[in-house]
Amino acid sequence: MRGNVFLQRFISFEDVTMDFTREEWQDLEDAQKTLYKDVMLETYSNLVFLGYCIAKPSVILKLEQGGDPWTLEECPILSLTGEKPYECKQCKETFFQNSDLTVHQRSHIVEKFYENKVCEKMFYKKSHFTVHQKSHTREKFYECGECGKSFRFKSAFSRHWVIHTREKAYECEQCRKRFSSKSYLTEHQRSHTGEKPYACEQCRKAFSSKGYLTVHRRTHTGEKPYECEQCRKRFSQKSSLTQHQRIHTGGKRYECEHCAKTFSSKGYLTVHKRTHTGEKTYECEPCRKTFFSKGHLTVHNKTHIGEKPYECEQCRKMFSRKSHLIAHQRTHTGEKLYECEQCGKAFSSKWYLTVHKRTHTGKKPYECEQCRKMFSRKSHLIAHQRTHTGEKLYECEQCGKAFSSKWYLTVHKRTHTGEKPYECEQCRKMFLQKSHLTQHQRIHTGEKPYECQQCVKTFSSKGYLTVHKRTHTGEKPYECEQCRKMFSRKSQLIEHQRTHTGEKSL
């Protein structure tokens, strides 16, 4: 009994309950008010059972009679005159009710009574401390009978249950989309008005909801509060963790009705469906290019502003996308995670593997509209299209020579620097281009994978086969501008041009 008396001195009903101001209570939805009443009555009965409460608080009397903690009859003069008789002595702020003042005064108190020993976080109220502790213990008391999902809090369970009942009482007047709560509708309506009331204090970027701002702030702090229990990888958003966990379970719940392809998230399925419909809803304002997803548009926008926020710590090279940085870092580590099932060749990124597979299937999904030539990579198509337009965007700073692709310029620069980054492991000969190394290695292996369909002669490179085919067709694409003589090979033209210049051949 003495122990109970001792605890009664330190624990009161106010310590383990949550207070609402009159304005906050009026903003709550009916379901939230019902939930609050249930929790308050249950909390009081628990305290009485433990012997912590003697006098019944007025708010419990009202709730037991089916009323609200706030009623319109309370303080009628205050609601009309706007008078706030309760004043904080420290900051002089005034309040309608004494309970509002009590809650406010705790913001001035430096001492915090409840400390979590795991993370050392402090709390004013025991109820807040109890709720926080569940984030460490991972206790989940409320289980959904429909899908088996469990929740720590009854309020979270109530919001989840709406998914199964499909009760959406709040409708957007502009697009007629329906929502299960008024707060979701309010947030949605900002997509029509463009309103973004929540701004980041560090970078001033604005957001339409407080939740988006909270997630964004983690990009500054580096906070990742959601951890995978299997591999201990951490995430800044719960949705990212949920999606990641499907890697371990193999769960892909969302299936495309057109091609039966399955996806781990509804968002990925939505973006995928646009490949069937051709819908590209996200448009770049400067160049009017359209994209399937907002993520692709965001990445594209960086090409206009030149933003490259991701830096390699080893070589200081910058990248516009984190995925590009991760793939690049593997060039330092030599890690190749993606292996071709047909030939066993491994690659540092999934994209390189996808492109490589086309060498087996012969798939060339990119077509030139002018000459109908097909390409296995979009970048190859774009470079090819410049042969029709004559456009050469990439100029060498040393000699002024221009090229139709950045890759050609990179290779050309090596003629100035003398760099030859590709080495043959057998004879240690160095090469400017990887294709030259690959072609050279066939000298050692004797491999000749390119065969002429007319005479069955084989060659070690595609270029040699192309030149050989001209002996059958009689094609001579290289013309001397001075005498109009035609040649089947560029090297023959260069040799011939020396007869006009008087230059001696090497």
Disulfide bonds with the S-S distance in Angstrom:
none
